[in-house]
Amino acid sequence: MFVSLQWIVFGSPTQPTTQVIDSFPNEQLCNKAADAIRAELNNPVGGQQRLQTVGRVVCFMRKDGVPPGR
């Protein structure tokens, strides 16, 4: 899973952060985790209207079937 997050504070974007999470035994579990992350991103942080979190969450597998390295 590839996760990229960016926060927008008072209208100014921060630098995006990225992380690779490669501990999923199958694609179905990765997709469930990705859906949960996407749902959480849609919730305002502490009710703050001046802070927005945007993100991209993608499940993938290398062609050789080996999970990606960190």
N, C-alpha and C positions, 0 to 999 in steps of 0.2 A: 504494500500500500504506500502510495506517495501522498503526503499531506503538505500543502502549502497554505500558510495563514498570513493574513495581513490585517492590521488594525488601522482604523481611520479615527483619529482623535481630533475633535473640533474641526473636522473637514480636512485635516492634513494626514496623508497616508504615511505609515511607518514602513521600514524596509520589510519585505516579506521574509518569513522564516519557512524552512522546508525540513521535512524529516521523512525517512523511509522506515517503515515498520514491516519487518519480514517474518513475523512469527506465526503466520496463519497456515494451518494444515491444508486448507482447501479454499477455492475461490468463493464458495457460498458463505463461509464464515467471514472472509474479508469483506464481501459485499454487505453483510449485516452490520459489521463494525463501521463501514463507510457510511451507511444509511444513518446509523446512530450519531456519528460525528456531524453529518450534514444537518440533522434535526437539532442538535445542540447549538450549532452555529446560528440557527434562525432565532434563538432566544436572546433577547437583549441582556447585556451584562449588568446585573444589579439594577435593572430598570433604567439604565443610563441611555439617554437619547443622543448624547454627544460622542458616544463611543460605538463604533460599528466593527464587527469582525467579519471579514470575508475570507473564504477559503475554497480550495480545490482539493478534493479527495478522490483518488483514482486507485483502483486495484489493478495490478498487472503481474504477469509472470514472464520471466525470460524465456526465449525460444527453447533453450536446452532444458527447461523445467526446473532449473536451480533458482531458489529465491534470490532476489537481488541482495548485494552486500550493502553494508551501511556506509 
